[in-house]
Amino acid sequence: MAQVIWSVRAVEHIQEIGTFIDKDSAFQARRFVQLIIKQTRQLKTYPRIGRMIPELCHDSYRELIVFSYRILYKIVDQKTVAVLAVVHGRRLFDPQWLE
């Protein structure tokens, strides 16, 4: 079973998205953040559950899709998965998200 760690950038993304959704509905903001966390917990047992990031075609870099958001992560080794970013699917891919 792998450990899932979150980058500072990914945490900031979640906070920004939650704040944006909270303007319309605090309930939906909490629900969305909880869903993102729930999806990433699956990575502990199934780190390859997500597809390879199409812009990279590198097996270690993968993504989960939740509604219109991409959860970008890296399989560091057998014991570690790092969540790198959470971004809207319409945004153009930025390699800086993976740093």
Secondary structure as a PSIPRED ss2 file (coil, helix, strand):
# PSIPRED VFORMAT (PSIPRED V4.0)

   1 M C   1.000  0.000  0.000
   2 A C   1.000  0.000  0.000
   3 Q E   0.000  0.000  1.000
   4 V E   0.000  0.000  1.000
   5 I E   0.000  0.000  1.000
   6 W E   0.000  0.000  1.000
   7 S C   1.000  0.000  0.000
   8 V H   0.000  1.000  0.000
   9 R H   0.000  1.000  0.000
  10 A H   0.000  1.000  0.000
  11 V H   0.000  1.000  0.000
  12 E H   0.000  1.000  0.000
  13 H H   0.000  1.000  0.000
  14 I H   0.000  1.000  0.000
  15 Q H   0.000  1.000  0.000
  16 E H   0.000  1.000  0.000
  17 I H   0.000  1.000  0.000
  18 G H   0.000  1.000  0.000
  19 T H   0.000  1.000  0.000
  20 F H   0.000  1.000  0.000
  21 I H   0.000  1.000  0.000
  22 D H   0.000  1.000  0.000
  23 K C   1.000  0.000  0.000
  24 D C   1.000  0.000  0.000
  25 S C   1.000  0.000  0.000
  26 A H   0.000  1.000  0.000
  27 F H   0.000  1.000  0.000
  28 Q H   0.000  1.000  0.000
  29 A H   0.000  1.000  0.000
  30 R H   0.000  1.000  0.000
  31 R H   0.000  1.000  0.000
  32 F H   0.000  1.000  0.000
  33 V H   0.000  1.000  0.000
  34 Q H   0.000  1.000  0.000
  35 L H   0.000  1.000  0.000
  36 I H   0.000  1.000  0.000
  37 I H   0.000  1.000  0.000
  38 K H   0.000  1.000  0.000
  39 Q H   0.000  1.000  0.000
  40 T H   0.000  1.000  0.000
  41 R H   0.000  1.000  0.000
  42 Q H   0.000  1.000  0.000
  43 L H   0.000  1.000  0.000
  44 K H   0.000  1.000  0.000
  45 T C   1.000  0.000  0.000
  46 Y C   1.000  0.000  0.000
  47 P C   1.000  0.000  0.000
  48 R C   1.000  0.000  0.000
  49 I C   1.000  0.000  0.000
  50 G C   1.000  0.000  0.000
  51 R E   0.000  0.000  1.000
  52 M E   0.000  0.000  1.000
  53 I C   1.000  0.000  0.000
  54 P C   1.000  0.000  0.000
  55 E C   1.000  0.000  0.000
  56 L C   1.000  0.000  0.000
  57 C C   1.000  0.000  0.000
  58 H C   1.000  0.000  0.000
  59 D C   1.000  0.000  0.000
  60 S C   1.000  0.000  0.000
  61 Y E   0.000  0.000  1.000
  62 R E   0.000  0.000  1.000
  63 E E   0.000  0.000  1.000
  64 L E   0.000  0.000  1.000
  65 I E   0.000  0.000  1.000
  66 V E   0.000  0.000  1.000
  67 F C   1.000  0.000  0.000
  68 S C   1.000  0.000  0.000
  69 Y E   0.000  0.000  1.000
  70 R E   0.000  0.000  1.000
  71 I E   0.000  0.000  1.000
  72 L E   0.000  0.000  1.000
  73 Y E   0.000  0.000  1.000
  74 K E   0.000  0.000  1.000
  75 I E   0.000  0.000  1.000
  76 V E   0.000  0.000  1.000
  77 D E   0.000  0.000  1.000
  78 Q C   1.000  0.000  0.000
  79 K C   1.000  0.000  0.000
  80 T E   0.000  0.000  1.000
  81 V E   0.000  0.000  1.000
  82 A E   0.000  0.000  1.000
  83 V E   0.000  0.000  1.000
  84 L E   0.000  0.000  1.000
  85 A E   0.000  0.000  1.000
  86 V E   0.000  0.000  1.000
  87 V E   0.000  0.000  1.000
  88 H E   0.000  0.000  1.000
  89 G C   1.000  0.000  0.000
  90 R C   1.000  0.000  0.000
  91 R C   1.000  0.000  0.000
  92 L C   1.000  0.000  0.000
  93 F C   1.000  0.000  0.000
  94 D C   1.000  0.000  0.000
  95 P H   0.000  1.000  0.000
  96 Q H   0.000  1.000  0.000
  97 W H   0.000  1.000  0.000
  98 L H   0.000  1.000  0.000
  99 E C   1.000  0.000  0.000
